[in-house]
């Protein structure tokens, strides 16, 4: 019985998957030392760096790994200082690890807890230990969607650690038990 199909050829364009050899200027790059891809920070006109984490789901926790290239002037031992802005004191971004090399590559591993929908930005400042005059500002930007609007496809360098427990729901359930 004939179905009228002539074969299984697709006329649509192909799908491109990122190669391990993507150039350093690409949004994601495979880090050879850890076999983990990272986001690449983009240098802004004001001298700060921007990391675009893509789409994330509200009320979830994510591990975000990004790399800042060509910052040899900072040195090898870096630390993160809290933002001086009063509006940013209750940051949902926590830096867990900072690795830097003498070649000027800085790799940052952080945890980000999303709390509301919209385009959100968090800022961190990296400084060399003992040299407060030399610092590097990094802004992390993400588009956070409502948890009921599906699951976003995460960029390489972003990993979901799980949903956050709703504090109000836990309190109300505790009250019902008593």
C-alpha positions as a Markdown table, in Angstrom:
| # | Residue | x | y | z |
|---|---|---|---|---|
| 1 | Unk | 0.0 | 0.0 | 0.0 |
| 2 | Unk | 1.5 | 3.4 | -1.0 |
| 3 | Unk | 1.5 | 6.2 | 1.4 |
| 4 | Unk | 2.5 | 9.0 | -1.0 |
| 5 | Unk | 5.8 | 9.7 | 0.7 |
| 6 | Unk | 8.9 | 9.6 | -1.3 |
| 7 | Unk | 11.5 | 9.3 | 1.5 |
| 8 | Unk | 12.5 | 10.7 | 4.8 |
| 9 | Unk | 14.5 | 13.7 | 3.5 |
| 10 | Unk | 14.1 | 16.9 | 5.5 |
| 11 | Unk | 13.9 | 20.2 | 3.7 |
| 12 | Unk | 14.3 | 22.2 | 6.8 |
| 13 | Unk | 17.7 | 23.6 | 7.9 |
| 14 | Unk | 20.1 | 21.6 | 10.0 |
| 15 | Unk | 20.6 | 22.0 | 13.7 |
| 16 | Unk | 24.0 | 23.2 | 14.9 |
| 17 | Unk | 25.4 | 22.0 | 18.2 |
| 18 | Unk | 28.3 | 23.9 | 19.7 |
| 19 | Unk | 31.7 | 22.4 | 19.1 |
| 20 | Unk | 34.4 | 21.9 | 21.7 |
| 21 | Unk | 36.6 | 24.2 | 19.6 |
| 22 | Unk | 34.3 | 27.3 | 19.8 |
| 23 | Unk | 36.4 | 30.4 | 20.0 |
| 24 | Unk | 36.8 | 32.3 | 23.3 |
| 25 | Unk | 34.4 | 35.1 | 22.1 |
| 26 | Unk | 31.5 | 32.7 | 21.8 |
| 27 | Unk | 28.7 | 32.8 | 24.5 |
| 28 | Unk | 29.7 | 29.4 | 25.8 |
| 29 | Unk | 33.1 | 27.6 | 25.6 |
| 30 | Unk | 34.3 | 24.2 | 26.8 |
| 31 | Unk | 36.8 | 24.6 | 29.6 |
| 32 | Unk | 39.6 | 22.0 | 28.9 |
| 33 | Unk | 40.6 | 21.5 | 32.5 |
| 34 | Unk | 37.3 | 20.4 | 33.9 |
| 35 | Unk | 35.3 | 19.2 | 30.9 |
| 36 | Unk | 32.6 | 21.7 | 32.0 |
| 37 | Unk | 31.3 | 24.4 | 29.7 |
| 38 | Unk | 31.2 | 27.9 | 31.0 |
| 39 | Unk | 29.5 | 31.2 | 30.1 |
| 40 | Unk | 31.9 | 33.9 | 28.8 |
| 41 | Unk | 31.6 | 37.3 | 30.4 |
| 42 | Unk | 31.3 | 40.1 | 27.9 |
| 43 | Unk | 33.3 | 43.4 | 28.4 |
| 44 | Unk | 31.0 | 46.4 | 28.5 |
| 45 | Unk | 31.9 | 50.0 | 27.5 |
| 46 | Unk | 32.1 | 51.1 | 31.2 |
| 47 | Unk | 34.8 | 48.5 | 31.9 |
| 48 | Unk | 32.5 | 46.1 | 33.8 |
| 49 | Unk | 31.6 | 42.6 | 32.5 |
| 50 | Unk | 28.2 | 41.2 | 31.7 |
| 51 | Unk | 27.3 | 37.5 | 32.0 |
| 52 | Unk | 24.0 | 36.5 | 30.3 |
| 53 | Unk | 22.6 | 33.3 | 32.0 |
| 54 | Unk | 19.6 | 33.0 | 29.6 |
| 55 | Unk | 16.2 | 31.8 | 30.7 |
| 56 | Unk | 15.7 | 30.5 | 34.2 |
| 57 | Unk | 12.6 | 29.3 | 36.1 |
| 58 | Unk | 11.4 | 31.3 | 39.1 |
| 59 | Unk | 11.8 | 29.9 | 42.6 |
| 60 | Unk | 14.6 | 27.6 | 41.6 |
| 61 | Unk | 18.3 | 27.4 | 42.5 |
| 62 | Unk | 21.0 | 27.3 | 39.8 |
| 63 | Unk | 24.8 | 26.7 | 39.7 |
| 64 | Unk | 26.3 | 29.1 | 37.2 |
| 65 | Unk | 29.9 | 28.9 | 36.0 |
| 66 | Unk | 31.3 | 31.7 | 34.0 |
| 67 | Unk | 34.8 | 32.8 | 32.7 |
| 68 | Unk | 36.3 | 36.3 | 32.5 |
| 69 | Unk | 39.1 | 36.5 | 30.0 |
| 70 | Unk | 42.1 | 38.8 | 29.8 |
| 71 | Unk | 42.2 | 40.2 | 33.3 |
| 72 | Unk | 45.9 | 39.5 | 34.1 |
| 73 | Unk | 46.2 | 42.8 | 36.1 |
| 74 | Unk | 44.1 | 41.4 | 39.0 |
| 75 | Unk | 46.5 | 38.7 | 40.0 |
| 76 | Unk | 46.0 | 35.1 | 41.1 |
| 77 | Unk | 44.4 | 35.3 | 44.5 |
| 78 | Unk | 40.9 | 36.8 | 44.1 |
| 79 | Unk | 38.0 | 37.3 | 46.5 |
| 80 | Unk | 34.5 | 38.5 | 46.2 |
| 81 | Unk | 33.3 | 41.6 | 48.1 |
| 82 | Unk | 29.6 | 42.4 | 48.7 |
| 83 | Unk | 28.0 | 45.1 | 46.7 |
| 84 | Unk | 28.0 | 48.5 | 48.2 |
| 85 | Unk | 24.5 | 49.4 | 46.9 |
| 86 | Unk | 21.8 | 49.3 | 49.7 |
| 87 | Unk | 19.3 | 47.8 | 47.3 |
| 88 | Unk | 21.6 | 44.9 | 46.5 |
| 89 | Unk | 22.5 | 43.8 | 50.1 |
| 90 | Unk | 20.1 | 40.9 | 50.1 |
| 91 | Unk | 21.6 | 39.3 | 47.0 |
| 92 | Unk | 20.4 | 36.0 | 45.7 |
| 93 | Unk | 23.8 | 35.4 | 44.1 |
| 94 | Unk | 26.5 | 33.7 | 46.2 |
| 95 | Unk | 30.0 | 33.0 | 44.9 |
| 96 | Unk | 31.3 | 29.6 | 45.9 |
| 97 | Unk | 34.6 | 29.4 | 44.0 |
| 98 | Unk | 37.0 | 31.7 | 42.2 |
| 99 | Unk | 39.9 | 30.2 | 40.2 |
| 100 | Unk | 42.3 | 32.5 | 38.4 |
| 101 | Unk | 45.4 | 31.8 | 36.3 |
| 102 | Unk | 48.5 | 33.9 | 35.7 |
| 103 | Unk | 47.4 | 34.2 | 32.0 |
| 104 | Unk | 44.5 | 36.3 | 33.1 |
| 105 | Unk | 41.6 | 33.9 | 33.0 |
| 106 | Unk | 39.1 | 34.0 | 35.9 |
| 107 | Unk | 36.6 | 31.2 | 36.4 |
| 108 | Unk | 33.8 | 31.8 | 38.9 |
| 109 | Unk | 31.3 | 29.3 | 40.2 |
| 110 | Unk | 28.3 | 30.7 | 41.9 |
| 111 | Unk | 24.8 | 29.8 | 43.1 |
| 112 | Unk | 21.8 | 31.9 | 42.1 |
| 113 | Unk | 18.4 | 31.7 | 43.7 |
| 114 | Unk | 15.6 | 33.1 | 41.5 |
| 115 | Unk | 12.8 | 34.8 | 43.4 |
| 116 | Unk | 10.6 | 36.6 | 40.9 |
| 117 | Unk | 9.8 | 36.8 | 37.2 |
| 118 | Unk | 11.3 | 39.3 | 34.8 |
| 119 | Unk | 14.8 | 40.4 | 33.7 |
| 120 | Unk | 16.9 | 40.2 | 36.8 |
| 121 | Unk | 20.5 | 41.5 | 37.4 |
| 122 | Unk | 22.9 | 40.8 | 40.3 |
| 123 | Unk | 26.3 | 42.4 | 40.7 |
| 124 | Unk | 29.5 | 41.1 | 42.2 |
| 125 | Unk | 32.9 | 42.7 | 42.6 |
| 126 | Unk | 36.1 | 40.7 | 42.4 |
| 127 | Unk | 39.2 | 42.1 | 44.0 |
| 128 | Unk | 42.8 | 40.8 | 44.5 |
| 129 | Unk | 43.7 | 40.1 | 48.1 |
| 130 | Unk | 45.7 | 42.9 | 49.5 |
| 131 | Unk | 45.0 | 45.2 | 46.5 |
| 132 | Unk | 41.6 | 46.9 | 47.0 |
| 133 | Unk | 42.5 | 49.5 | 44.2 |
| 134 | Unk | 42.2 | 46.8 | 41.5 |
| 135 | Unk | 38.7 | 45.4 | 41.1 |
| 136 | Unk | 36.4 | 43.9 | 38.5 |
| 137 | Unk | 32.7 | 44.4 | 38.5 |
| 138 | Unk | 30.6 | 41.6 | 37.0 |
| 139 | Unk | 26.8 | 41.8 | 36.4 |
| 140 | Unk | 24.9 | 38.5 | 36.0 |
| 141 | Unk | 21.7 | 38.9 | 33.9 |
| 142 | Unk | 18.9 | 36.3 | 33.6 |
| 143 | Unk | 15.4 | 36.2 | 32.2 |
| 144 | Unk | 13.3 | 34.5 | 34.9 |
| 145 | Unk | 10.0 | 32.9 | 33.8 |
| 146 | Unk | 7.0 | 31.7 | 35.9 |
| 147 | Unk | 7.3 | 28.1 | 37.0 |
| 148 | Unk | 4.0 | 27.3 | 35.3 |
| 149 | Unk | 5.3 | 28.3 | 31.8 |
| 150 | Unk | 7.4 | 25.2 | 31.1 |
| 151 | Unk | 11.0 | 24.3 | 31.6 |
| 152 | Unk | 13.6 | 26.5 | 29.9 |
| 153 | Unk | 16.5 | 25.0 | 28.0 |
| 154 | Unk | 19.6 | 26.0 | 30.0 |
| 155 | Unk | 22.8 | 27.3 | 28.5 |
| 156 | Unk | 26.0 | 25.4 | 28.9 |
| 157 | Unk | 27.5 | 26.5 | 32.2 |
| 158 | Unk | 24.1 | 26.7 | 33.9 |
| 159 | Unk | 22.8 | 23.8 | 36.0 |
| 160 | Unk | 19.5 | 23.6 | 37.9 |
| 161 | Unk | 20.1 | 22.4 | 41.5 |
| 162 | Unk | 16.3 | 22.1 | 42.2 |
| 163 | Unk | 13.2 | 24.0 | 43.2 |
| 164 | Unk | 13.2 | 26.2 | 46.3 |
| 165 | Unk | 10.8 | 25.2 | 49.0 |
| 166 | Unk | 8.1 | 27.8 | 49.6 |
| 167 | Unk | 8.6 | 29.2 | 53.1 |
| 168 | Unk | 4.9 | 30.2 | 53.4 |
| 169 | Unk | 3.6 | 26.8 | 52.4 |
| 170 | Unk | 5.9 | 25.1 | 54.9 |
| 171 | Unk | 4.7 | 27.4 | 57.7 |
| 172 | Unk | 1.0 | 26.8 | 56.9 |
| 173 | Unk | 1.5 | 23.0 | 56.8 |
| 174 | Unk | 3.4 | 23.2 | 60.1 |
| 175 | Unk | 0.4 | 25.0 | 61.7 |
| 176 | Unk | -2.1 | 22.4 | 60.4 |
| 177 | Unk | -0.1 | 19.6 | 62.2 |
| 178 | Unk | -0.4 | 21.2 | 65.6 |
